[in-house]
Amino acid sequence: MPFDDRNIRWFPLGDLKHFVVSIYDVDHERQLVDFILKFEPNEQIILHRHTAQTSTLVIQGEHRIYEPDGSLKEVRAVGSYTASAPGAPHREGAGDSPSVVFYSIRGEKGGSMFELLNDDGTVAAVLGIDDFTAAYAEQRAAIANAAA
C-alpha cells in the first residue's frame, strides 16, 4: 500500500524547484528542525551541501542522491534511514514516482543548516534556523487561514 499524503499540507520553500515541504517542528533553542519533503519524479533539486547533522527516513519512492555533475551516486529505498555529518555537495531527487523523505536536522547555535550552491560550487545562499522558523510561521498561518 503506498503512503497516503492526502492530509499533508505541502508548501513550496521559497523559489526552490522540484519539491514541496511540510515543516513539522522548529526548536530554535535546541537548533532542531523536522520536516518532510516530496520530490517530483525524475527531477533533481538545487546543488547543495548539508552543514549540520542530518537524519533521513525514506517514506515513499526512491530517494536518489546525485553527484554535483548530475550523475547518480546512490539510491535509497523505502525504509532507508541515514544519519550523516555535514558533507559534500550533491543534488537529491526521486525516481520514476514521487518520493517522500523525512528529515531531522540538528544544527549548532548561529550555524547554517544548508548551503545552496551555484553549479560552479560557489555559495548562492545559506539556510539556517531563522529561515526555517520563518517558513514554519508562514506555513502555520496559511493552515490557520484555510481553516478559518
C-alpha positions in Angstrom: 0.0 0.0 0.0 1.5 3.4 -1.0 2.0 6.2 1.5 -1.1 8.3 1.7 -0.2 12.0 1.9 -3.6 13.5 1.2 -3.8 15.0 4.7 -0.4 16.7 4.5 -0.4 20.4 3.5 2.6 20.8 1.1 4.2 24.2 0.6 7.0 25.5 -1.7 10.2 26.6 0.1 10.9 30.0 -1.4 11.7 29.7 -5.1 13.3 26.3 -4.9 12.1 23.9 -7.5 11.2 20.2 -7.8 10.0 19.6 -4.3 7.5 20.8 -1.7 7.8 20.7 2.1 5.8 20.3 5.2 7.6 21.5 8.3 6.7 19.7 11.5 8.7 21.4 14.1 11.4 24.1 14.6 13.1 24.2 18.0 15.1 27.4 17.9 16.5 26.8 21.4 18.0 23.4 20.6 18.6 24.2 16.8 16.4 21.3 15.6 14.2 21.2 12.5 12.0 18.3 11.4 10.3 18.3 8.0 9.1 16.1 5.2 9.9 16.7 1.5 8.1 15.4 -1.5 10.3 15.3 -4.5 8.9 15.4 -8.1 9.6 12.3 -10.2 12.8 12.2 -12.3 13.9 15.7 -11.2 17.0 16.9 -9.3 16.9 19.8 -6.8 19.4 22.5 -6.5 23.0 21.7 -5.8 23.6 22.0 -2.0 25.6 20.9 1.0 24.3 19.9 4.4 26.2 21.9 7.0 24.5 20.3 10.0 23.9 16.7 11.3 21.1 15.3 9.1 19.0 12.2 9.6 16.6 11.0 6.8 14.0 8.3 6.5 12.6 7.4 3.1 8.8 7.0 3.4 7.8 6.6 -0.2 9.6 6.0 -3.5 13.3 6.2 -4.1 15.4 8.9 -2.6 18.2 9.5 -5.1 21.4 11.2 -4.4 23.4 12.7 -7.3 26.9 14.0 -7.7 27.3 17.7 -8.4 27.6 16.9 -12.1 24.1 15.2 -12.0 25.4 11.6 -12.2 23.6 9.1 -9.9 25.6 8.4 -6.7 23.1 6.4 -4.5 19.6 5.2 -4.4 17.9 4.8 -1.0 14.8 2.6 -0.9 11.7 2.9 1.2 12.6 2.4 4.9 16.2 3.5 4.4 17.4 5.5 7.4 20.6 7.6 7.1 22.4 9.7 9.7 25.0 12.0 8.1 27.5 14.5 9.3 27.9 17.7 7.2 29.1 16.6 3.8 29.9 17.1 0.2 27.9 19.0 -2.3 25.2 16.9 -4.0 21.7 17.0 -5.5 18.7 15.0 -4.5 15.5 13.8 -6.1 13.1 10.9 -6.8 12.9 8.1 -9.3 10.0 7.4 -11.6 7.4 8.3 -9.0 7.2 10.9 -6.3 9.5 10.4 -3.3 8.7 11.4 0.3 11.6 11.7 2.7 11.5 12.8 6.4 14.5 15.0 7.6 15.7 15.8 11.0 18.3 18.5 11.2 20.5 19.1 14.2 22.3 22.4 13.9 24.6 24.4 16.0 23.9 27.8 17.6 24.4 30.5 15.0 25.4 28.0 12.3 23.9 27.2 8.9 22.0 24.1 8.1 22.3 24.1 4.3 24.4 25.9 1.7 22.6 26.3 -1.6 25.2 26.2 -4.4 25.6 27.5 -7.9 26.6 25.0 -10.5 30.3 26.0 -10.1 30.1 25.2 -6.4 30.1 28.7 -5.1 27.6 29.5 -2.3 24.4 31.1 -3.6 22.5 31.2 -0.3 22.7 29.8 3.2 19.7 28.4 5.1 19.7 28.4 8.9 17.3 28.1 11.8 15.9 31.6 11.3 14.9 30.7 7.7 13.1 27.6 8.9 11.5 29.5 11.7 10.1 32.0 9.2 8.9 29.3 6.8 7.3 27.4 9.6 5.4 30.5 10.8 4.2 31.1 7.2 3.1 27.5 6.9 1.1 27.7 10.2 -0.5 31.0 9.2 -1.6 29.5 5.9 -3.1 26.5 7.6 -4.9 28.7 10.1 -6.3 31.0 7.4 -7.5 28.0 5.4 -9.3 26.6 8.5 -11.0 30.0 9.2 
